[in-house]
């Protein structure tokens, strides 16, 4: 399935949204990011561990991601 994102975004502003259409926060949890990308939280954390995406913030077990940076790392483009 195609990730949920805003269709009118510019190439510099890809906006990932949850299943209810709400924009993800600037520091999204793995669960929020997983919902928007339609994968599991485990997949998000595996991608971060493997270097495919980077966490914006990590303190112990607390991990947050910048959705725009993740979209860019995954090659998601605004359509």
Contact map, one row per residue, 1 for C-alpha under 8 A:
1110000000000000000000000000000000000100000000000000000000000000000000000000000
1111000000000000000000000000000000001000000000000000000000000000000000000000000
1111100000000001000000000000000000011100000000000000000000000000000000000000000
0111110000000001111000000000000000011000000000000000000000000000000000000000000
0011111000000111100000000000000000010000000000000000000000000000000000000000010
0001111110000111100000000000000000000000000000000000000000000000000000000000010
0000111110000000000000000000000000000000000000000000000000000000000000000000011
0000011111000000000000000000000000000000000000000000000000000000000000000000011
0000011111111110000000000000000000000000000000000000000000000000000000000000011
0000000111111100000000000000000000000000000000000000000000000000000000000000010
0000000011111100000000000000000000000000000000000000000000000000000000000000110
0000000011111100000000000000000000000000000000000000000000000000000000000000000
0000000011111110000000000000000000000000000000000000000000000000000100000000010
0000110011111111000000000000000000000000000000000000000000000000000100110001110
0000110010001111100000110000000000000000000000000000000000000000001100000000000
0011110000000111110000110000000000011000000000000000000000000000001100100000000
0001110000000011111111110000000000010000000000000000000000000000000000000000000
0001000000000001111111110000000110110000000000000000000000000000000000000000000
0001000000000000111111000000000000110000000000000000000000000000000000000000000
0000000000000000111111000000000000000000000000000000000000000000000000000000000
0000000000000000111111100000000000000000000000000000000000000000000000000000000
0000000000000000111111110000000000000000000000000000000000000000000000000000000
0000000000000011110011111000000000000000000000000000000000000000000000000000000
0000000000000011110001111111000110000000000000000000000000000000001000000000000
0000000000000000000000111111000000000000000000000000000000000000001000000000000
0000000000000000000000011111000000000000000000000000000000000000111000000000000
0000000000000000000000011111100000000000000000000000000110000001111000000000000
0000000000000000000000011111111110000000000000000000000000000001111000000000000
0000000000000000000000000011111110000000000000000000000000000011100000000000000
0000000000000000000000000001111111000000100110000000000000000011100000000000000
0000000000000000000000000001111111100001100000000000000000000000000000000000000
0000000000000000010000010001111111110000000000000000000000000000000000000000000
0000000000000000010000010001111111111000100100000000000000000000101000000000000
0000000000000000000000000000011111111111101100000000000000000000000000000000000
0000000000000000011000000000001111111111000000000000000000000000000000000000000
0011100000000001111000000000000111111100000000000000000000000000000000000000000
0111000000000001000000000000000011111110000000000000000000000000000000000000000
1010000000000000000000000000000001111111000000000000000000000000000000000000000
0000000000000000000000000000000001101111101100000000000000000000000000000000000
0000000000000000000000000000001001100111111100000000000000000000000000000000000
0000000000000000000000000000011011000011111110000000000000000000000000000000000
0000000000000000000000000000000000000001111111000000000000000000000000000000000
0000000000000000000000000000000001000011111111100000000000000000000000000000000
0000000000000000000000000000010011000011111111110000000000000000000000000000000
0000000000000000000000000000010000000000111111111000000000000000000000000000000
0000000000000000000000000000000000000000011111111100000000000000000000000000000
0000000000000000000000000000000000000000001111111111100000000000000000000000000
0000000000000000000000000000000000000000000111111111111000000000000000000000000
0000000000000000000000000000000000000000000011111111000000000000000000000000000
0000000000000000000000000000000000000000000001111111100000000000000000000000000
0000000000000000000000000000000000000000000000111111110000000000000000000000000
0000000000000000000000000000000000000000000000111111110000000000000000001100000
0000000000000000000000000000000000000000000000110111111000000000000001001100000
0000000000000000000000000000000000000000000000010011111100000000100011000000000
0000000000000000000000000000000000000000000000010000111111000011110000000000000
0000000000000000000000000010000000000000000000000000011111000011110000000000000
0000000000000000000000000010000000000000000000000000001111100111100000000000000
0000000000000000000000000000000000000000000000000000001111111111000000000000000
0000000000000000000000000000000000000000000000000000000011111110000000000000000
0000000000000000000000000000000000000000000000000000000001111110000000000000000
0000000000000000000000000000000000000000000000000000000001111110000000000000000
0000000000000000000000000000000000000000000000000000000011111111000000000000000
0000000000000000000000000000110000000000000000000000001111111111100000000000000
0000000000000000000000000011110000000000000000000000001111000111110000000000000
0000000000000000000000000111110010000000000000000000011110000011111011000000000
0000000000000000000000000111000000000000000000000000001100000001111111000000000
0000000000000011000000011111000010000000000000000000000000000000111111100000000
0000000000001111000000000000000000000000000000000000000000000000011111110000000
0000000000000000000000000000000000000000000000000000010000000000111111111000000
0000000000000000000000000000000000000000000000000000110000000000111111111100000
0000000000000101000000000000000000000000000000000000000000000000001111111111100
0000000000000100000000000000000000000000000000000000000000000000000111111111100
0000000000000000000000000000000000000000000000000001100000000000000011111111000
0000000000000000000000000000000000000000000000000001100000000000000001111111000
0000000000000000000000000000000000000000000000000000000000000000000000111111100
0000000000000100000000000000000000000000000000000000000000000000000000111111110
0000000000100100000000000000000000000000000000000000000000000000000000110011111
0000111111101100000000000000000000000000000000000000000000000000000000000001111
0000001110000000000000000000000000000000000000000000000000000000000000000000111
